[in-house]
Amino acid sequence: MTEIVKTTHRPTWAEIDLAAVRHNLACVRVFLRTDVGVMGIVKADAYGHGIRRVSRVLSEEGVQYLGVATVDEALEVRDEGLDVPVLVMGSVLPEEVEPAVINDVTLTLCDKALLDKLIEVAQSTQKRPRVHVMVDTGMGRIGVWREDALAFIDAVHREEWVELEGVYTHFSSAGRDKEYTTSQIASFERILGRLEEMGIDVKYRHAANSIALIDWERTHLNLVRPGILLYGIYPKRSFRDKFRLEPAMSLKTRISFLKDVPPGRSLSYGRTYITESPTKIATIPIGYADGYGRILSNKAQAIVRGVPVRVAGVVTMDQTLLNVGGIEGVAKGDEVVLIGRQGDALIPVEKLAKLAGTIPYEIVTGITKRVPRVYKN
């Protein structure tokens, strides 16, 4: 393990274990045939883990593609000096086309207006952009409707100024609705079969997100799109019995203030927490402006000196209180773990998400830029 180096003064940080990302990618590849590639999803700042560093690791590990949500995210990958193919998986506006084409960024295509703009930019720059056509088989978001897909894909294929490199779809309920997912799969398979009959050869065909990758082998096609799995988070509880992921993110801070508090004192806004006996209250420099949600007030736990302790009172914008009474030797400057492991104690992000009434995706992507990312391994 390489030494962890902090380059900021703030005693709050998200610790990112890049060895865990490598391990999780290896876990994903165990489920794949040798002819199936990987598009590592690094949108939303690599799910809060840092798009530049994670993209570099995935590139070093030989993924075929990276998936992002915006052109700006794709340009961050390029600014890192990486030449791995990058797909923008959102629909872009006309003004975004030129910077994407100039920087060799692959765009999602699902309407003629964008195709016309791509042709215009291709002719002016003398660069032939790659595109992946998104087929809406039932997500109801972006994409050309499945009924119109063949005609549209054929038109893109015939266009000399644009390279049709991929065709893909996205599942709305892969982990919940077998019947609906089966119908989406069948619809996409019919389209792929007709394309083959029409003599339209598409290099990449992809559909599988993290859940489909594990539960629906027939969706692997020749490229899969793992996202949350790469960061060591299980999108389904049952996956824990199939393989062991390593959480890549820990959220840590330090005690910035300690106070002896007598019984009957109220703590934080709204007086939602009143001490029942003499205790010791620690202030930690993290709050909802950092992504540690107000919804966690009086619910969540943290770990101090290997002991789980309760959040006391309302989480505020910049500070949170912990009841650390009874922890022997607790001191200002002690490390506090809000997500992750300390000694034998563990707070998984899935537990925090359950307390917040949300999904782990929202927790990790919600850790704001104010929290520095510190990398190890």
LUMKE-448318 format. One record per atom (N, C-alpha, C, CB): x, z, y. Coordinates in steps of 0.2 Angstrom, whole numbers, padded with zeros to 4 digits, always signed. Each point is the difference from the previous one (the first is absolute). Glycine has a CB too. Layout:
# LUMKE-448318
XZY...
//
This chain:
# LUMKE-448318
+0004+0000-0006-0004+0000+0006+0004+0000+0006-0009+0006-0006+0008-0011+0011+0004+0000+0006-0003+0006+0005+0002-0012-0001+0002+0014+0005-0002+0005+0005-0005-0002+0004+0011+0005+0000-0016+0000+0002-0005-0002+0005+0002+0001+0007-0009+0004-0009+0009-0009+0013+0002+0001+0007-0006-0001+0004+0012-0005-0003-0013+0010+0008-0005+0000+0005+0003-0002+0006-0006+0009-0006+0003-0014+0010+0003-0002+0006-0005+0001+0006+0006-0009-0007-0010+0014+0006-0005+0002+0005+0001+0008+0000-0008-0010-0001+0006+0013+0007+0000+0007+0001-0006+0003-0002+0007-0002+0009-0013-0001-0010-0006+0003-0002+0000+0003-0007-0006-0008+0008+0004+0014-0009+0000+0004-0006-0006-0002-0005+0007+0009+0005-0009-0015-0004-0006-0002-0004+0002-0007-0003-0009+0007+0007+0008-0009-0013+0003-0006-0002-0004-0002-0007+0011+0002+0005-0011-0009-0006-0003-0002-0007+0006-0003-0004-0011-0003+0005+0013+0006-0010+0005-0001-0004-0002-0005-0005+0005+0011+0001-0001-0017-0001-0002-0006-0005+0006-0001-0005-0007-0005+0010+0005+0006-0016+0004-0001-0006+0000-0007-0002-0001+0012-0004+0006-0016+0006+0000-0007-0002+0002-0001-0007+0004-0003+0011-0001+0007-0015+0000+0000-0007-0006+0000-0003+0011+0006+0000-0016-0002+0003-0007+0000-0003-0003-0006+0000-0001+0012+0004+0002-0016+0002-0003-0007+0001+0003-0004-0006-0002+0001+0013+0008-0001-0014+0003-0004-0005-0003+0002-0007+0011-0001+0006-0011+0007-0008-0003+0002-0006-0007-0002-0001+0007+0010+0001-0011-0010+0005-0007-0002-0001-0001-0007-0001-0003+0010+0007+0007-0014-0004+0000-0007-0001+0002-0002-0007+0003-0002+0012+0002+0006-0015+0001-0001-0007-0006+0002-0005+0012+0002+0003-0015+0003-0001-0006+0002-0004-0006-0006+0000+0002+0012+0003-0002-0015+0003-0005-0006+0001+0002-0005-0005-0003+0003+0012+0009-0005-0012+0003-0006-0003-0001+0001-0008+0008-0002+0009-0008+0008-0011-0002+0001-0008-0006-0003-0002+0007+0011+0001-0012-0011+0004-0007-0003-0002+0000-0007+0000-0005+0011+0005+0010-0014-0002+0000-0008+0001+0003-0004-0005+0000+0003+0012-0002-0009-0013+0004-0005-0004+0006-0002+0004-0011-0004-0006+0016+0001+0003+0006-0002+0003-0001-0006+0005+0006+0004-0010-0012-0007+0009-0001-0006+0005-0005+0002+0006+0002-0007-0010-0003+0014+0011-0004+0002+0005+0004+0003+0005-0009+0002-0007+0009-0004+0013+0004+0003+0006-0004+0005+0004+0005-0011+0001-0001+0014+0003-0003+0006+0004+0000-0002+0008+0004+0008-0009-0010-0007+0012+0000+0000+0007-0001+0008+0002-0005-0012+0001+0010+0014+0002+0000+0007+0002-0004+0001+0007+0011+0002-0006-0016+0002+0006-0004+0001+0006+0003+0005+0004-0010-0003-0006+0012+0001+0012+0004+0004+0005-0004+0000+0007+0011-0002-0006-0017+0001+0006-0004+0000+0006-0001+0007+0002-0006-0010-0003+0004+0011+0009-0001+0007+0003+0006+0004+0000-0012+0000-0004+0018-0003+0006+0006+0003+0000+0002+0002-0007-0002+0004+0012+0001-0008-0017+0001+0002-0007-0004+0006-0002+0012-0005+0000-0018+0005+0002-0005+0006-0002+0003+0006+0003-0004-0005-0010+0007+0005+0016+0003+0005+0004+0007+0002-0002-0011+0004+0001+0014-0008-0006+0007+0002-0002+0005-0003+0003-0005+0001-0010+0004-0006+0015+0005-0004+0004+0001-0007-0003+0005+0011+0002-0008-0016+0001+0000-0007-0002+0007-0003-0001-0011-0001+0005+0016+0003+0000+0006-0003-0001+0004+0002-0006+0000+0000+0013+0000+0007-0014+0005+0003-0005-0004-0002-0007+0004+0009+0008-0010-0008-0008-0003-0002-0007+0000-0007-0001-0008+0009+0001+0007-0014+0004+0001-0007-0002+0007-0002-0002-0009-0002+0009+0014+0006-0006+0007-0002-0003+0001+0003-0007+0004+0001+0012-0007+0004-0014+0001+0003-0007-0004-0005-0004+0001+0012+0004-0007-0014-0003-0004-0005-0004+0004-0007+0000-0011+0006+0003+0014-0008+0002+0003-0006+0000+0006+0000-0005-0003-0002+0012+0007+0008-0011+0006+0001-0005-0002+0000-0007+0005+0007+0009-0012-0004-0010-0002+0000-0007-0003-0006-0002-0002+0012+0002+0002-0018+0002-0002-0006-0003-0007-0002+0000+0010+0001-0006-0014+0002+0011-0007-0002+0000+0000-0007+0002-0004+0012+0002-0002-0016-0004-0001-0007+0002-0002+0000+0007-0002-0003-0012-0002+0008+0014-0004-0001+0007-0001+0007+0003-0005-0010-0004+0004+0011+0010-0002+0006+0004-0007-0002+0003+0012+0004+0002-0016+0001-0002-0007-0001+0003-0001+0004+0006-0004-0003-0011+0002+0000+0016-0001+0004+0006-0007-0001+0003+0012+0000+0003-0014+0003+0002-0007-0001+0003+0000-0004+0006-0003+0011-0005+0009-0011+0009+0000-0003+0006+0007-0004+0001-0007+0009+0005+0007-0014+0000+0006-0004+0001+0005+0005+0003-0007-0010+0003+0005+0015+0001+0005+0005+0003+0004+0003-0006-0007+0002+0010+0003+0000-0015+0003+0004-0006+0005-0005-0003-0010+0007-0002+0008-0013+0001+0005-0005-0003+0006-0001+0004-0010-0006-0005+0009+0006+0012+0006-0001+0004+0005+0006-0001-0007-0007+0008+0004+0013-0009+0005+0006-0001+0004-0001-0006-0009+0007+0005+0006-0010-0011+0004-0002-0006+0005-0005+0002-0010+0002-0007+0009-0007+0011+0005-0005+0002+0005+0003+0005-0008-0009-0001+0006+0014+0005+0005+0003+0004+0005+0005-0004-0009+0000+0010+0007+0002-0015+0004+0003-0005+0005-0004-0003-0009+0008-0002+0009-0015+0003+0005-0004-0003-0002-0003-0007+0008+0006+0007-0014-0005-0009-0002-0001-0007-0003-0007+0000-0002+0012-0003+0003-0016-0002-0002-0007-0001-0005+0000-0005+0010-0005+0004-0012+0010-0007-0005+0000-0006-0007-0003+0003+0005+0010-0005-0009-0014+0001-0006-0002+0003-0005+0005+0002+0002-0010-0007-0006+0009+0012-0004+0005+0003-0007-0003+0001+0009+0007+0005-0014-0004-0008-0007-0003+0001-0004+0005+0005+0000-0005-0012-0003+0002+0017-0005+0004+0004-0006-0001-0003+0006-0002+0011-0009+0008-0013-0006+0000-0004-0007+0001+0004+0007+0005-0009-0006-0006+0016-0006+0000+0004+0000-0007+0003+0001+0013+0003-0007-0014+0000-0001-0006+0004+0002+0001+0007-0010-0003-0007+0014-0002+0009+0004+0000+0006-0004-0004+0005+0011+0002-0005-0009-0001+0012-0003-0004+0005+0005-0005+0002-0006+0010+0005+0004-0015-0001+0004-0006+0001+0007+0002+0003-0011-0007+0002+0011+0011+0003+0006+0002+0003+0005+0003-0004-0006+0002+0010+0004+0001-0016+0005+0003-0005+0003-0005-0005-0007+0010+0001+0005-0017-0001+0002-0005-0004+0007-0001+0001-0011-0005-0001+0013+0003+0007+0007-0002+0002+0005+0005-0002-0005-0007+0009+0005+0013-0007+0005+0005-0002+0000+0000-0008-0001+0006+0011-0004-0006-0014+0000+0000-0007+0004-0006-0003-0011+0007+0000+0009-0013+0002+0003-0006-0003+0008+0000+0002-0011-0006+0001+0013+0008+0005+0007+0000+0002+0004+0005-0004-0004-0003+0011+0001+0008-0013+0003+0005-0004-0001+0000-0008-0001+0007+0010-0002-0013-0012+0000-0001-0007-0005+0005-0003+0011-0005+0000-0016+0007+0003-0005+0005-0003-0006-0004-0003+0003+0008+0009-0005-0007-0015-0006-0003-0003-0006+0003+0003+0007-0002-0011-0012-0002+0012-0006+0002+0003-0006-0001-0005+0004-0003+0011-0009+0008-0011-0006-0001-0003-0005-0005+0003+0001+0012-0004-0003-0017+0000-0004-0005+0003-0007+0000-0003+0010-0007+0002-0016+0007+0002-0006+0000-0002-0005-0003+0004+0002+0010-0006+0000-0014+0011-0005-0004+0004+0004-0006+0003-0007+0010+0003+0003-0016-0001+0003-0006+0002+0003+0001+0007-0008-0006-0007+0005+0010+0011+0003+0001+0007+0007+0002+0000-0011+0003+0004+0013+0002-0009+0007+0002+0000+0004-0005-0004-0004+0012-0001+0001-0016-0003+0004-0005-0003+0002-0005+0005-0006+0001-0011+0002-0003+0016+0001-0005+0005+0006+0003+0004-0012-0004+0000+0011+0010+0002+0006+0003+0004+0006+0000-0003-0008+0008+0005+0008-0006-0012+0006-0001-0004+0004-0007+0000-0005+0010-0007+0000-0015+0007+0003-0006+0000+0003-0002+0007-0009-0003-0009+0006+0005+0014+0002-0001+0007+0007+0004+0001-0012-0001+0004+0013+0007-0006+0006+0003+0000+0005-0003-0004-0006+0011+0003+0004-0013-0009+0005-0003-0005+0003-0006+0003-0006+0005-0010+0002-0009+0013+0002-0006+0003+0005+0001+0006-0010-0006-0004+0008+0011+0008+0004+0002+0006+0007+0003-0001-0011+0001+0006+0011+0003-0012+0006+0003-0002+0004-0003-0005-0005+0010+0003+0002-0015-0006+0003-0004-0006+0002+0005-0006+0004-0009+0008-0009+0014-0008+0001+0004-0006-0007+0000-0004+0009+0008+0006-0008-0008-0013-0006-0001-0004-0002+0007-0002+0003-0012-0004-0008+0015+0006-0002+0007-0002-0003+0001-0006-0001+0002+0012+0003+0003-0016-0003+0002-0006-0007+0004+0001+0011+0000-0006-0016-0001+0002-0006+0003+0001-0003+0002-0007-0002-0006+0010-0001+0012-0010-0004+0002-0006-0008+0000+0002+0010+0007-0005-0014-0011+0001-0007+0000+0002-0003+0006-0003+0000-0012+0000-0004+0016+0004-0003+0006-0003-0008-0002-0002+0007+0007+0008-0009-0006-0014-0006-0001-0002-0004+0006-0001+0004-0010-0006-0010+0010+0010-0004+0006-0001-0005-0001-0006+0000+0001+0013+0002+0003-0018-0004+0000-0006-0005+0006+0000+0009-0005-0006-0009+0009+0012-0005+0005+0000+0002+0006+0004-0003-0003-0011+0009+0003+0014+0002+0005+0005-0004+0000+0006+0011+0000-0005-0013-0006+0007-0004+0000+0006+0004+0001+0007-0010+0003-0007+0016-0004+0007+0004+0001+0006+0003-0007+0002+0003+0012-0004+0004-0013+0004+0002-0006+0002+0000-0005-0006+0007+0005+0009-0006-0011-0008+0000-0005-0006-0005-0005+0000+0004+0009-0006-0003-0015+0003-0005-0005-0001-0004+0002-0006+0008-0009+0005-0015+0008-0004-0004+0002-0005+0001-0004-0006-0008+0003+0008+0008+0000-0014+0001-0003-0007-0003-0007+0000+0001+0011-0005-0007-0012+0007-0004-0006+0000+0003-0006+0003-0010+0007-0001+0014-0005+0007+0003-0005+0004+0008-0001-0001-0009+0003+0008+0011+0001-0013+0007+0001-0001+0004-0006-0002-0002+0012-0003-0001-0016-0002+0003-0006-0003+0001-0005+0005-0005+0003-0011+0000-0005+0015+0000-0005+0005+0006+0002+0005-0012-0003-0002+0012+0009+0004+0005+0002+0005+0007+0000-0002-0009+0008+0005+0010-0005-0011+0006+0000-0003+0003-0007-0001-0002+0010-0006-0002-0015+0004+0001-0007-0001+0003-0003+0007-0009-0001-0010+0005+0003+0015+0002-0003+0007+0006+0003+0002-0012-0001+0003+0014+0007-0004+0006+0003+0001+0006-0003-0004-0006+0011+0003+0005-0012-0009+0004-0004-0004+0002-0007+0002-0004+0007-0010+0000-0010+0013+0001-0007+0002+0003+0000+0007-0010-0004-0007+0011+0009+0010+0003+0000+0007+0007+0000-0001-0010+0006+0005+0014-0011-0002+0007+0000-0001+0004+0005+0004-0002-0012-0002-0001+0014+0007+0004+0005+0005-0001+0007-0002-0002-0008+0009-0001+0009-0014-0001+0007-0003+0001+0001-0007-0008+0002+0009+0012+0003-0011+0001+0001-0008-0004+0005-0002+0012-0003+0001-0017+0001-0006-0004+0004-0004+0004+0004-0005-0010-0008+0002+0012+0014-0001+0004+0003-0004-0004+0005-0005+0010-0001+0008-0015+0004-0006-0004+0005-0003-0007+0000+0001+0010+0007+0000-0014-0005-0005-0007+0001+0000-0001+0007-0003-0003-0012-0001-0001+0016+0005-0001+0007-0002-0007+0003+0002+0012+0002+0001-0014+0003-0004-0006+0004+0001+0001+0007+0000-0007-0009-0005+0002+0013+0007+0000+0007+0000-0006+0004-0003+0008-0001+0010-0007+0006-0014-0005+0003-0003-0003+0006+0004+0005-0003-0011-0012+0004+0011-0003+0005+0005+0000+0007-0004-0006-0009+0006+0005+0008-0013-0002+0006-0004+0004+0000-0006-0011+0001+0005+0017-0002-0006+0004-0001-0006+0000+0007-0004+0007-0009+0005-0007+0014-0001+0000+0007-0004-0007+0003-0001+0011+0002+0005-0016-0005-0003-0007+0003+0000-0005-0004-0004+0003+0006+0010-0003-0013-0009-0006-0004-0002+0003-0005-0005-0006+0002+0011+0006-0001-0017+0002-0005-0005-0003-0007+0000+0003+0010-0007-0010-0009+0008-0004-0006-0001+0001-0005+0006-0009+0007-0006+0010-0004+0012+0001-0004+0006+0007-0003+0000-0008+0008+0007+0013-0003-0009+0007-0003+0000+0000-0005-0005+0005+0011+0003-0008-0011-0009+0000-0005-0005-0002-0007+0003-0002+0009-0009-0004-0008+0013-0003-0006+0003+0005-0003+0005-0011+0004-0001+0015+0000+0005+0005-0002+0005+0005-0004-0004-0002+0009+0008+0005-0006-0013+0005-0003-0004-0002-0007-0003+0004+0012-0003-0010-0012+0000-0002-0006-0003-0001-0006+0006-0006+0007-0009+0003-0005+0015+0000-0005+0005+0006-0003+0002-0010+0007+0004+0015-0002-0003+0007-0003+0002+0003-0004-0006+0002+0010+0007-0003-0008-0013+0003-0004-0006-0003-0007+0000+0002+0011-0006-0008-0011+0007-0004-0007+0000+0003-0004+0006-0010+0005-0004+0012-0002+0010+0003-0004+0005+0007-0002-0002-0007+0006+0009+0011-0002-0012+0006-0002-0002+0000-0005-0005+0004+0011+0003-0009-0011-0008+0000-0005-0005-0002-0007+0003-0004+0009-0008+0000-0009+0013-0002-0006+0003+0006-0003+0004-0012+0004+0000+0015+0000+0003+0006-0002+0004+0005-0004-0005-0001+0009+0008+0002-0006-0014+0004-0003-0005-0002-0007-0002+0003+0012-0004-0010-0012+0003-0003-0006-0002+0001-0006+0006-0008+0007-0008+0008-0004+0014+0001-0005+0005+0007-0002+0002-0010+0005+0005+0014-0002-0009+0008-0002+0001+0003+0004+0006-0003-0011-0006+0000+0016+0008+0002+0004+0005+0005+0006-0002-0010-0003+0007+0016+0002-0007+0005+0005-0002+0001+0005+0005+0005-0008-0008-0006+0014+0007+0001+0006+0005+0005+0005-0003-0012-0001+0005+0018+0002-0001+0005+0004-0003-0002+0007-0002+0008-0007+0007-0012+0010-0002-0001+0007-0001-0008+0001+0000+0010+0004+0006-0012+0000-0011-0007+0001-0001-0001+0008-0001-0003-0012-0005+0000+0015+0009+0000+0008+0000-0007+0003+0002+0012-0001+0003-0013+0006-0006-0006+0004+0001+0001+0008-0001-0006-0011-0004+0011+0013+0000+0000+0007-0002+0003+0004+0005+0001-0004-0012-0005+0009+0014+0002+0006+0004+0003+0005-0004-0008-0003+0009+0009+0009-0007+0003+0005-0004-0005+0002-0006+0006+0005+0010-0012-0004-0009-0005+0002-0005+0000-0006-0005-0006+0008+0008+0004-0014-0006+0000-0006-0004+0006-0001-0004-0008-0005+0008+0014+0006-0005+0006-0001-0004+0000+0005-0006+0006-0003+0011-0008+0009-0011+0000+0004-0006-0006-0001-0005+0006+0008+0007-0012-0009-0004-0006+0000-0004-0003-0007-0002-0003+0010+0006+0006-0015-0002-0003-0007-0002+0006-0005-0001-0010+0003+0007+0013-0003-0013+0005-0004-0001-0001-0007+0001+0004+0008-0008-0010-0011+0007-0001-0007+0001+0000-0002+0007-0007+0001-0009+0008+0004+0014+0000-0002+0007+0008+0000+0002-0011+0006+0002+0015-0006-0006+0007+0000+0002+0002-0007+0002+0003+0009-0008-0006-0014+0005+0002-0007+0002+0007-0001+0000-0010-0001+0006+0013-0001+0000+0008+0000+0000+0003+0004+0005-0001-0011-0005-0003+0015+0009+0002+0004+0005-0005+0006+0001+0006-0010+0006-0003+0016-0005-0004+0006+0001+0001+0003+0006-0001+0002-0012-0003+0002+0015+0001+0003+0007-0001+0008+0000-0004-0011+0005+0009+0014-0008+0000+0008+0000+0001+0002+0007+0004+0000-0012-0008+0005+0014+0001+0003+0006+0001+0008-0001-0007-0009+0006+0002+0013-0006+0000+0007-0001+0005+0002-0005-0012+0001+0005+0012-0005-0011+0004+0002-0006+0007+0001+0002-0008-0006-0007+0011+0001+0011+0007+0000+0002+0002+0007+0004-0001-0013+0001-0004+0016+0002+0002+0006+0003-0002+0007-0004-0002-0007+0011+0001+0006-0017-0001+0006-0004-0006+0003+0000+0012+0001+0001-0017-0005+0001-0007+0003+0000-0005-0003-0005+0002+0003+0013-0006+0001-0016-0004-0003-0005-0007-0002+0003+0006+0007-0009-0008-0013+0009-0007-0002+0002-0005+0002-0004+0005-0009+0006-0004+0011-0013-0005+0002-0004+0003+0006-0004-0005-0011-0001+0002+0016+0000+0002+0006-0003+0002-0001-0007-0007+0007+0007+0004-0012-0011+0001-0001-0007+0007-0003-0001-0012-0002-0002+0015-0001+0008+0007-0004-0001+0005+0006-0001-0004-0009+0008+0003+0015-0007+0005+0005-0001+0002+0000-0007-0004+0007+0010-0001-0008-0015+0001+0000-0007+0004-0006-0003-0010+0006-0001+0011-0011+0006+0003-0007-0002+0007+0000+0002-0011-0005+0000+0013+0008+0005+0007-0001+0003+0001+0005+0005+0000-0012-0003+0007+0013+0004+0002+0006+0005+0003-0003+0006+0001+0008-0009-0005-0008+0015+0003-0002+0006+0003+0006+0003-0009-0008+0001+0014+0006+0004+0003+0005+0004-0002-0001+0007+0010+0000-0007-0013+0006+0010-0002-0001+0007+0006-0001+0005-0010+0008-0003+0009-0013+0007+0006-0002+0005+0000+0004+0006-0001-0011-0005-0005+0014+0007+0000+0003+0007-0001+0008-0001-0005-0011+0005+0009+0014-0001-0001+0008+0001-0001+0001+0007+0006+0003-0010-0011+0001+0012-0001+0002+0007+0003+0007+0001-0010-0008+0001+0015+0009+0004+0003+0006+0001+0000+0002+0007+0007-0002-0011-0006+0008+0012+0001+0003+0007+0004+0007-0001-0011-0006+0005+0011+0009+0001+0004+0007+0000-0004+0005+0004+0011-0006-0002-0011+0012+0000-0004+0005+0004+0004+0000+0007-0003+0007-0010-0001-0008+0015+0003+0001+0007-0002+0006+0004-0001-0012+0000-0003+0016-0003-0002+0007+0003-0003+0004-0005-0002-0005+0011+0003+0012-0011-0003+0005-0004-0003+0005+0004+0008-0003-0009-0014+0006+0007-0003+0005+0004-0003+0005-0005-0002-0008+0010+0003+0014-0009-0004+0006-0003-0007+0000+0003+0011+0007-0003-0016-0007-0001-0007+0000+0002-0004+0006-0003+0001-0013+0002-0004+0017+0002-0004+0005-0002-0007-0003-0003+0006+0009+0008-0009-0004-0011-0007-0003-0003-0005-0001+0006+0002+0007-0011-0007-0011+0010-0005-0002+0005+0002-0004+0006-0003+0011-0003+0009-0015+0002+0002-0004+0005-0002-0008-0002+0010+0008+0003-0013-0011+0002-0002-0007-0002+0006-0005+0002-0012+0003+0003+0012-0008-0007+0006-0005+0000-0003-0007+0002+0007+0007-0008-0004-0011+0012-0001-0007+0002-0006-0001+0003+0007-0003-0009-0009-0003+0011-0006-0002+0003-0006+0002-0004+0006-0010+0006-0011+0012-0002-0007+0001-0004+0000+0006-0003-0001-0012-0001+0006+0016+0000+0000+0007-0003-0003-0001-0007-0001+0006+0011+0003-0011-0015-0002-0001-0007+0003+0004-0005-0003-0011+0003+0009+0014-0001+0004+0005-0005+0001+0006+0004+0005-0010-0006-0007+0016+0003+0001+0007+0002+0004+0004-0005-0010-0001+0007+0015+0004-0005+0004+0003-0005-0004+0007-0003+0011-0004+0006-0010+0005-0012-0004+0006-0003+0005+0006-0001-0008-0008-0006+0015+0006+0006+0004+0006-0001+0007-0002+0004-0005+0003-0011+0009+0002+0012+0007-0002+0003+0003-0006-0004+0001+0012+0005+0002-0016-0001+0003-0006-0004+0005-0003+0005-0010-0002-0007+0013-0004+0005+0005-0003+0004-0002-0007+0000+0009+0007-0004-0009-0010+0010-0003-0007+0001+0006-0004+0002-0012+0004+0003+0013-0010-0006+0005-0005+0002-0003-0006+0003+0007+0004-0010-0003-0006+0015-0002-0006+0004+0004-0006-0003-0004+0006+0011+0002-0011-0013+0004-0006-0002-0002-0006+0005+0000+0004-0012+0005-0008+0014+0000-0005+0005-0003-0007-0003+0009+0006+0007-0015-0005-0009-0003-0007-0002-0008+0001+0000+0010-0002-0008-0013-0003+0010-0007+0000+0001-0004-0006-0001+0002+0009+0008-0008-0010-0005-0003-0006-0002+0003-0006+0004-0011+0006-0002+0015-0005+0007+0003-0006+0003+0005-0003-0004-0002+0005+0011+0004-0001-0016+0005-0002-0005-0003-0003-0006+0008+0008+0004-0015-0008-0005-0003-0002-0006-0002+0005-0005+0006-0010+0002-0004+0017+0000-0003+0005-0004-0006+0002+0003+0012+0004-0003-0018-0006+0000-0006+0000+0002-0004+0006+0002-0001-0010-0006-0003+0010+0011-0004+0006+0002-0004+0002-0006+0000-0003+0013-0002-0002-0017-0005+0002-0005+0003+0005-0005-0005-0012+0001+0012+0013-0001+0003+0004-0005+0000+0007+0003+0007-0009-0003-0010+0011+0009+0000+0006+0002-0003+0005-0005-0001-0005+0012+0004+0011-0013-0002+0005-0004-0001-0002-0007-0006+0005+0010+0008-0011-0012+0000-0002-0007+0006-0001-0003-0010-0006+0003+0015+0002+0000+0006-0002-0003+0005+0006-0001-0002-0011+0005+0007+0009-0010+0005+0005-0001+0007-0003+0002-0007+0005-0009+0012-0001+0010+0006-0002+0001+0005+0004-0005-0002-0004+0013+0008+0002-0013+0005+0004-0005+0005+0003+0005-0003-0007-0011+0004+0013+0010+0005+0004+0004+0004+0004-0005-0006+0000+0011+0013-0001-0012+0004+0004-0004-0003+0000-0007+0003+0007+0009-0006-0013-0011-0002-0001-0007-0007+0003-0001+0011+0000-0004-0014+0003+0009-0007+0003+0000-0005-0004+0003+0005+0011-0001-0011-0013-0002-0005-0003+0004-0004+0005+0005-0001-0008-0010+0000+0005+0016-0003+0004+0005-0005-0004+0003+0010+0007+0003-0015-0004+0000-0006-0003+0003+0001-0002+0007-0007+0006-0008+0004-0012+0010-0001-0001+0007-0005+0005+0003+0003-0013-0002-0001+0016+0008-0004+0005+0003-0003-0003+0007+0007+0009-0006-0013-0010+0006-0003-0002+0006+0000-0008+0001+0003+0011+0005-0005-0013+0000-0001-0008+0002+0007-0003+0001-0011+0002+0005+0012-0007-0009+0006-0004+0002+0000-0003+0007+0001-0003-0013+0004+0004+0017-0001-0003+0007+0005-0006+0000-0002+0011+0005+0002-0014+0001+0003-0006+0001+0008+0000-0002-0008-0003+0009+0011+0008-0007+0007+0000-0001+0003+0006-0005+0001-0005+0011-0006+0010-0012+0002+0006-0004-0005+0002-0005+0007+0004+0010-0005-0001-0015-0004+0003-0005+0002+0007-0002-0002-0012-0005-0002+0016+0003+0001+0007-0002+0000+0001-0007-0004+0004+0011+0008+0000-0014+0000+0002-0007+0000+0008+0000+0006-0011-0004-0010+0013-0001+0001+0008-0002+0005+0001-0005-0012+0001+0003+0018+0001-0001+0006+0001-0004+0001+0008-0001+0005-0011+0004-0010+0015-0003+0000+0007-0002+0001+0001-0007-0007+0003+0009+0012+0001-0011+0002+0002-0007+0005-0004-0003-0011+0003-0001+0014-0008+0005+0006-0004-0002+0006+0004+0002-0007-0011+0000+0011+0013-0005+0005+0004+0002+0006-0004+0003-0003+0007-0009+0005-0005+0015+0006-0003+0003-0002-0006+0004+0007+0004-0009-0013-0006+0010-0002-0006+0004+0003+0001+0007-0011-0001-0007+0014-0005+0009+0003+0000+0006-0001-0006+0004+0009+0007-0005-0008-0007+0012+0000-0006+0004+0005-0005-0003-0004+0007+0010+0002-0013-0010+0005-0005-0003-0001-0002-0007+0008+0004+0009-0012+0000-0013-0001-0001-0007-0004-0007-0001+0000+0012-0002+0003-0016-0003-0004-0006-0001-0007+0001-0003+0012-0005-0003-0016+0001+0005-0007+0000-0002-0002-0007-0003-0003+0009+0009+0000-0009-0015-0002-0006-0003-0007-0001+0001+0010+0000-0008-0013-0005+0010-0007-0002+0001-0002-0005-0005+0000+0003+0012+0004-0008-0014-0001-0004-0006+0006+0000-0003-0008-0007+0006+0008+0008-0013+0006-0001-0004+0002+0007-0004+0004-0008+0008+0002+0009-0010+0002+0005-0004+0005+0005+0003-0003-0007-0010+0002+0013+0009+0005+0005+0002+0001+0005-0006-0002-0002+0013+0007+0002-0016+0001+0005-0006-0005-0003-0005+0004+0010+0007-0008-0005-0010-0005-0002-0005-0007-0001+0003+0006+0007-0008-0006-0007+0014-0007-0001+0004+0000-0007+0002-0001+0012+0004-0005-0015-0005-0001-0007+0002-0007-0001+0004+0007-0003-0010-0007-0001+0015-0006-0002+0003+0000-0008+0000+0000+0010+0008-0004-0013-0013+0000-0007+0000-0004-0003+0005+0001+0001-0012+0000-0007+0014-0004-0003+0006-0007-0001-0003+0010-0006+0005-0011+0005-0011-0007-0001-0003-0004+0007+0002+0004-0008-0009-0001+0014+0008-0003+0006+0002-0002+0000+0007+0006+0006-0009-0002-0008+0013-0001+0001+0008-0006-0005+0001+0012+0003+0003-0012-0009-0006-0005-0005+0001-0007+0003-0002+0008-0009-0001-0008+0012-0005-0006+0003-0002-0003+0005+0005+0004-0002-0012+0000+0007+0015-0002+0005+0005-0003-0004+0006+0009+0008-0005-0006-0014+0007-0002-0003+0006-0006-0005-0001+0012+0001+0003-0014-0001-0010-0006-0004-0001+0002-0008+0001-0007+0010+0003+0013-0012-0005+0002-0007+0001+0004-0002-0006+0000+0001+0013+0004-0006-0012+0004-0003-0006+0008+0001+0002-0009-0008-0003+0013+0008-0001+0007+0001+0001+0003-0005+0005+0002+0005-0011-0004-0011+0010+0002-0006+0005-0001+0003+0007-0003-0009-0008-0002+0012+0010-0001+0002+0007+0005+0005+0002-0013-0003-0001+0014+0008-0003+0005+0005+0001+0007-0003+0002-0007+0008-0008+0010-0012+0003+0007-0002+0001+0000-0005+0006+0002+0002-0012-0007-0006+0013+0000-0005+0005-0001+0003+0007-0003-0009-0008+0000+0015+0008-0002+0003+0006+0006+0005+0003-0012+0000-0004+0017+0001+0000+0006+0003+0003+0003-0004+0006+0002+0006-0012-0003-0003+0018+0002-0005+0005+0007-0001+0002-0010+0004+0005+0012-0008-0001+0007-0002+0002+0003+0006+0003-0003-0012+0002+0000+0017+0001+0003+0006+0003+0004+0004-0006-0009+0000+0009+0007-0001-0015+0003+0003-0005+0006-0004-0003-0010+0006-0003+0016-0005+0004+0006-0004-0002+0000+0000-0008+0006+0003+0011-0004-0009-0013+0001-0001-0007+0007+0001-0002-0009-0008+0000+0011+0012-0005+0007+0001-0002+0000-0002-0007+0001+0010+0008+0004-0014-0009+0001-0003-0007+0005+0003-0004-0004-0011+0005+0003+0011-0012+0005+0002-0004+0000-0005-0006-0001+0012+0003+0007-0011-0007+0001-0005-0005+0000-0007+0002-0005+0008-0008
//
